[in-house]
Amino acid sequence: MIADIWTIVWKDWKESFAAQGSRRGGLMRLLILVFVFGVFLPLQSGRAWVESPVVLIYWMWVPGFLVTGLVADAIAGERERHTLETLLASRMPDRAILFGKVLAAVGYGLGLTVVSLFLGLVTVNVAYGRSELLLYPPLTVAGGIGLGLLTAGLAASAGVLVSLRAATVRQAAQTLSIATMLVLFVPILALQALQKALPGVSAIEFTAFLETMNWAWVLLGAMGALALIDGILLVAGMARFKRARLILD
Amino acid sequence: MAEMAIRTEALTRDFAGVRAVDSLSLEVPAGIVFGFLGPNGSGKTTTIRLLLGLLEPTRGRAAVLGFDSQTEAAQIRERCGALLEHPGLYERLSAEDNLEFYGRVWRLSPDERRARSRELLTHLGLWERRREAVGTWSRGMKQKLAVARTLLHRPSLIFLDEPTAGLDPVAAAALREDLYELVAREGVTVFLTTHNLAEAEKLCAQVGVIRQGRLLAVGSPNDLRARTGGPRAEVVGRGFSPAVLAELRARPEVANVEAQDGHLSLELRGPVDLAPLTRLLIASGAEIEEVRKGKASLEEVFLTLVEEDQ
């Protein structure tokens, strides 16, 4: 099973790095992504890139963003390019295909995020270090890796689930974009609604209250919630992955 | 009794009120090339999907290599190879990477993968271009690579769904030739769907004719010819008068006569000496250029079966 999953991961990575039939084109796309997230944005942010806990939002958002771009292609792309049926006609087990697709997307998103964050650290040290070694705080690193993994897992599981029933990559990408918007905006809107619902609490007081919260526990809570959602989506994906229903004519 | 590679019993599949495969009962012996002939939309591809367990039957059952297509589909896919409607190649990857991927899928060792890829690509004349992205290749080359992928893991049974469809005559003939050689060399059972009857005639030991999901006939091409018409004679010449045609039709050894544009087609009852018939034509004043004995082509058999069904 592990070897089968790795076979799918190997193929999906090969395909995504050989974008549009050209390995050089695929490599260029990767370099641009790493440059933007590893050099350009850290230079713009300065020392805050390393020191501010706000960087956690980056750890969360980037893997999801990178995975969403890749995962829409997972099953729908294979269907659109007429490679899915041949793969399904092989001995490859259902779960190996499903987990392989999820793992390929998570590995791609998380891998690029870690590389760009490491590069960001180097960039900030070179540009703003002033002979002092700047490092991400341990909580940021631990929380960031956990959150990054879980948001990448969330995007990958949701993406595969959507991709299972989408006839085209475009259809899958559109559905995923709507889902991503919901994930991004629902918590913000929920916080705003909560503040308005509390009688006699001003926006400033509410913000001050948020600042007093124990963020380590908030982080753990968020990771627990994400892990639960990831699990639910994976189980749903396993339930929906039926060979006989995957070939859409 | 020959071992059966495929056995179906009343296999039926409906799609939203349309019956794609209708009570198909079929036996395909192991070790032969079996041709599944039928016009477009007759249920050939659906039958392959049912046999590979990619679709569930509405009714009936199928056993492939002794495994049930519904409960043991994984075992079937483990032992089969399939070239389906589309080549199913990863066009961004090279030919080498495509075979590497499927070699891993079939759990071939790295040495086996390399040796087998080299052997098949060399045989198909693709070795020199193995590092090119498949998307830049011609359709004929892609189809050859798909054949290589299908045979990579030395399956006992392969399904080929219209392998020469969409190819130009030269590419189709080349692929047919390669297929013929490879299949003979590897000794696999082949389930070949096609609507190219010349292809079936060249490759198949047995054929089944399907129309609107129903099996109309099954047997060797010779059996089908015998079932749908006896031996024939073709006469090329001029001056075939209505009188001599009537005289020919009245003879006991002649089943039917058709004349068209200086071409006389005689359907005969059993092996017949053509000399008396030729003498009769000459005596009636006809000018004969050529007389040849023949048998109905598979195409004629196919058309007869379809017409009878209509």
Boltz contact constraints between the chains, C-beta under 6 A:
constraints:
  - contact:
      token1: [A, 7]
      token2: [B, 104]
      max_distance: 6.0
  - contact:
      token1: [A, 7]
      token2: [B, 105]
      max_distance: 6.0
  - contact:
      token1: [A, 11]
      token2: [B, 101]
      max_distance: 6.0
  - contact:
      token1: [A, 14]
      token2: [B, 93]
      max_distance: 6.0
  - contact:
      token1: [A, 15]
      token2: [B, 92]
      max_distance: 6.0
  - contact:
      token1: [A, 18]
      token2: [B, 92]
      max_distance: 6.0
  - contact:
      token1: [A, 21]
      token2: [B, 92]
      max_distance: 6.0
  - contact:
      token1: [A, 21]
      token2: [B, 133]
      max_distance: 6.0
  - contact:
      token1: [A, 21]
      token2: [B, 135]
      max_distance: 6.0
  - contact:
      token1: [A, 82]
      token2: [B, 86]
      max_distance: 6.0
  - contact:
      token1: [A, 83]
      token2: [B, 88]
      max_distance: 6.0
  - contact:
      token1: [A, 83]
      token2: [B, 90]
      max_distance: 6.0
  - contact:
      token1: [A, 85]
      token2: [B, 84]
      max_distance: 6.0
  - contact:
      token1: [A, 86]
      token2: [B, 84]
      max_distance: 6.0
  - contact:
      token1: [A, 86]
      token2: [B, 88]
      max_distance: 6.0
  - contact:
      token1: [A, 88]
      token2: [B, 54]
      max_distance: 6.0
  - contact:
      token1: [A, 89]
      token2: [B, 52]
      max_distance: 6.0
  - contact:
      token1: [A, 89]
      token2: [B, 82]
      max_distance: 6.0
  - contact:
      token1: [A, 90]
      token2: [B, 105]
      max_distance: 6.0
  - contact:
      token1: [A, 91]
      token2: [B, 77]
      max_distance: 6.0
  - contact:
      token1: [A, 91]
      token2: [B, 78]
      max_distance: 6.0
  - contact:
      token1: [A, 92]
      token2: [B, 105]
      max_distance: 6.0
  - contact:
      token1: [A, 243]
      token2: [B, 54]
      max_distance: 6.0
  - contact:
      token1: [A, 244]
      token2: [B, 55]
      max_distance: 6.0
  - contact:
      token1: [A, 244]
      token2: [B, 56]
      max_distance: 6.0
